[in-house]
Amino acid sequence: MSSARARGAEEAPGWLRGTPQPRWLRALPAVILAALTFAQIVTPETLELGYFVVAVTPVAALAYGPLSVAALGGLTLLTLSLPYGRRIWDVETPDLLAVVVVVVLSVVISWVRTRREQQLVTVRTVAEAAQLAVLPPLPAAVGPVRCAGLYRSAQRGLLVGGDLYDVREGPHGVRALVADVQGHGLEAVSTVAALLGAFREAVLDEGELSRVAARLDRRLMVDSAAVEHAELFATAVVLEFPADEAVVRVVSCGHPPPLLRGGTAREIPVDPAPPLGLGLTGTVPVKAVSVPLEPGDRILAHTDGVTEARDAEGTFYPLAQRLPALAATVPAEDLMALNEVVREDLVRFAGKAENVQDDVALLALGHAEISDQEPAAASRP
């Protein structure tokens, strides 16, 4: 999988597939037993540490399965019951019975924990599959357009939140969508799914790019009609790469305009339209802006989670100012690397990833027949 969503799935084993127990936790029971044995040998006989041995199996229950805990408990009991062990620990029969009870309880706790972990892995795997079904990974290229997407949800543990992107080929060329719906996290997933479904249908049915935006607006209006004061809306930018022209057409509905980079970075001068879901596309004309593509051009569409991130002093992230230097550090054809350096720079700017408090989506696009050519000398940085 070539998109950042695929990479996000690869980063997910810690929360989707069950976090493997750290080595120190698995080694802790043996370390405790060895340390107590050494301490008991070197300390005066009047100081008894044998009572602490019962902590070995409960600690093991945090990291091992029930069979391993039972084996360790049996080994501990055997050590305590042998003559040498009795001399070291000064263990009486009632004390051994107490250790047996603790061992049995530890085995039960380990069994319950293991069962819970297995159930959690199953639930998380299903959740991952469901989220990837809503927003599947992007291919490396759609028709003549190379693409790479990167997404990070503001809600930890989610692959899908309130931002979305998609790239589809249809009878009118390749069309791309980047949108930001109201809210984020699980509460926005149903809206994301509805918008993506409407976009994929509109790519095939609508001849004009403005009609694609109108289709998305109608989808949100229908979904919110039954809810009083629903306030369901989304900002979006829709792009089109016609099959027979070296241009990109752009419609922006209340969304940050994408950046077009040759040797510099600048916002595409779009004709702004109202956000989707307000029912205004029928009364306010939505116009598509056509921009010629030149060799070396790459388009970076993004959501406001990028440009509204702040540093410690409250300054917004200046994407347009920093993009030329960032893009110069990666190969022109590697759109995924462009997304990644922007994301890394954003995190550094904010201080740490937790300070980026909104969903972040980046969609890098380049026309394969144009963007791989050498840019003109006048447009080089």
N, C-alpha and C positions, 0 to 999 in steps of 0.2 A: 504494500500500500504506500503510495507516494505522498499522500498529504500529511499535514501535521496532525490530523485526526488519527491517522494510523499510528503516528508516533506517540500521540497521546495515549492510545490503547496500549502501546508497548510500555509506556511509563506507568500503566495502571496496575501491574501485578500486586503492588503493595496494598491496594484497596479493593481490587476486583477479584483477585485470585487467591487472596489470603496471604498475609505477610508471614514469611518464614521466620521461625523463632531465631533471635540473635544468638550467636555462638556463646556469648558470655552467659546468657540465661540457661542454655543447655549444659554448660559446664559448671554452673553455680552449685548444684547439689553435691557433686564430687569435691569441689573446692571447700564447701562448708564441712563435709565429713572429714576431709584430710586436715583442715585447719583445727577442728575441734579435737581430733585425735592427737595432733602434735601439741596443742595447748594443754590437754589433759596430762600428757606424759611429762611435760616440762614444768608444770605447776605443782605446788605442794599437794599432798594427799588430802589435806583438809579442805581444799577447794574442789568441789565436784561440778563438772561441766556436762555430765551425762544427760541432764534434762534437755539440753539444747539439741541433742541428736534427733529428737522428734521433729525438728524443723526441716530435716532433709527431704522427706517424702512430700510434704505440702509444697515445698519449693519445686520439686520435680514435677508435681502435678500441673504447674504452670507451663511447662515446656515439653513434657513427654506424654505419650499415649498411656492408656491404662495398663497394658502389658509391661511396658518399661517401668512404670511406677511400681507395679507389683513386684517385678524382679529386683528393683533397687530396695524396696521395703524388705523383701525376703533376705537380701544380702545384709542389710543393716541389722535385722533381727538375728541372723546367723552370727554376725560379728559380735553382737552384744551377748549372745548366749554361750559362746565358746569360753573356755576357762581363761584364755588370755584376755579376751574382751571383758570378762567380768572383773579381772584384776585391774584393767585400765579404767573402766567406767564405774566399777563398784555398783553394778546393776542388780537389783533384787527382782524376784519373780513378779511382784505387783507392777514394778516399773516396766517389765517386758510386756505385760498385758496392756498397759496404757499405750505403749509403742505400737502394738498390734492394732488397737482401735484406730490410732492415727493413720497407720498405713492403709487400713481398709477404707477409711474416709477419704484419704488422698486418692485412692484408686477410683472411687466413685466420682470425686470431683474431676479427675482427669477424663473419665468417660463422658461426663456431661459436657465438659469444655470441648472435647473432640467432636462430639455430636453437634454442638452449637456452631463450631467453626465450619464443619462440613455443610450445614444448612446455610450459613452465611456465604460461603463460596458459591453455592448453587444460586442463591438469590442475586448475588452480585454479577455472576456470569449472565444470568437472564437479563438483568438490568443493562449490562453492557451491550448485549445483542439488541435489545429494544432501542437503546439510544442510537446505536449505529444504524439501525433500520430507519430511524427518523432522518438522520443526517449522515449518510454513508461517506466513506472516504472518496476524495476526488482522484480521478486518474491523472497521470502526468500530463496528458494532453487531451483536449476535446477538439476534434477536427484539426484545424491549423493553429489553434490557440493552446499554448502551454499554460499550465495553471498549477498553483500550489496554495493550499490554505493552511492556516494555523488558527487554532481555537483554544482558548483557556477560559473555563467557566469561573465566575466569581465564587460559586458555591463549590467547595472542595468535594471531590468524589464524583463529579458529574462530567460527562463528555458533551452533553447538550445543555444549553441554558437559554438565555434570551437573545443571543445573537445567532445568525445563520448565514450561510453562503452556499451557492450552488452554481455549476456551470453545465449548460446543456446545449446540444446541437439540434437544430430544427431546420425546417425548410427555408427559413429566412436568415440563416447564419448561426453563429455561436452566440448564445446569450448567457450572461452571468448576473447573479443577484447577490447583494450583500445587504442585510437588514438587521435592525435592532428593534425587538418588540418590547412593549411595556413590561417591566419587571424582569426578573432573571431567576435562574434555577428551575426547579420542577414545575412551578406555577406557570411558566412561560412555554413549556415544551409543547403543549397542545396547540398554541398559537403558531409556534415554529412549524409544526407538522402541517397545519392548515395552509400557511403561506407557501411552504415548499411544494405542496400538492397543487396549489393554484398556479404557481410559477411554472411547474413542469407541464401543465396542461396548456398554459398560455404560450409557451415557447412553440408548441406545435400548431396552435389555432390562430394566434393573433399575428397579423402582418405588420402592424406598426408597434414600435416600442412603447409609445404612450399608452396603447391599449393594454399592454402587459401590466403597466402600473395600475390602470383602471381595474383590471381583473383582480389584482391583489387587494385593492381598496374595497371592492365589492365583497370579496371573501371575508374580510374583517367586519364589514358592516353586517353581513348576514349572521356571522357568529355572535355578534354582540347585540343583535336585535331583540333577543328574548330576555336580556338582562338589563334591568333599569339602571341607568347611570353606569354603564359598563366601562366607559372610558378605555376601550380597547383600541390601541393605535400602535403604529410602528413607523419608524423611519427606514427608508430603503434607497438604494441606488441600483439601477438596472443598466447594464451595458450590453451592447450588441456589436459583434464583429461580422459585417456582411461578407459573404463568400467571395464577392467579385470586386471589393474595394479595400484599399489600405487605409481604412478609417475605423474609428470606434465611435459609436453613438452612445450618448449617456442621458439618462433621465434620473434626476435626483428629487426625491420626495422627503424633504426635511432632513436629509442625511448629509454627513460631511462629504464633500466632493472627493473623488479619488485623485491621487497624485500621479501625474504623468512625468516620467523622468527620462530625459535624454542625457545631457551633461549636467542638468540642474533638476530641481524638484519644484514643481508648481502645481497648484490646484487647477483642475480642469474648470474653465469658466462655465458652469452649468446654469441653466435657467431654473431657479428653485421653484419647487411645487410643494403644496401642503403635505404633511405626513399622511400615511395610509390609515384608513379606518375612520376618517372624519366625514367621508361621503362628499368630498369637495372636488374630486377629479372630474365630475360631470359638469361643474360650474366654473372651475378655475382651469384654464387651458394648461395641459401638461405638454411641454415641448422637449423634444430630443435635440441635444446639441451634438453636432458631428465634428470630430477632431481628427485631422489627418495624422497617420502614424508615420514616424520616421525611423530609420535604422537606429537600433540601440534603445528604443523606447520600451519602458516597462511601466505597467500601471499597478499601483498599490491601492486597492480599496480597503477601507478599514471602518470600524465602528468607533463610537465616541469613547469607548473604554480605553482607547489608546490616547487620544488627544486630551481627554479630561483627567488623566492620571496626573498627580501632583507630586512635587518633591517636598522635602521637609519645610520649605519656606512657603509652600502653597502655590508655586509656579506650575502652570500647565506644561505638559510635555510638548516641546516644539518639534513635531514630527517633520514638517517641511524643511526646517533649518538643518536638522541632523541627518536627514535621509541621504543626501549626496555623499557625505563622508562614509556613512554606513554601507551604502551600495558599492562604493569603491573597494571595499574589503572582500567582496565575494565575486565569483565569476558571474558574468552577465546572464549566462544561461541557467544558472542555479537559482530558481525562484524560491525554492524552499529555504536555501541559505539566507536569502534576503529577508524572508519572514523571521527567521530565527535570530538574525543579528538585530533586527528591530525590536523583537520581544526581549532579548537580553539587555539591550540598551534601555528599554523602558523600565525593566526591573531595577537596573542600576540607578536610573534617574529617580525612581520612587523610593529607593533604599532597600527594599526587599519585596518579594512577590506578594506578601500579604497586604502591602500598601496599595496594590492595584485592586481596587475594591469593586470594579465593574467587570462584566464579561468583556473579553478582548477577542476580536476576530480580525484576521488579516487575510486578504486574498490578492495574491500577486499574479498578474496576467501578462503574457507577451505573445505577440503574433510570431509564430515559428518562422514564417517566410520573410519577416521584416526585422524582428528584434535581434536575431542572431547576426545580422549584417553589421559591419563596422560603421559606427556613427560618423557623421560628417565632422571634419576637423573643427568647424566653427561651433559645433554644439558640444564638443568635449569639454570636461572641466579643466 
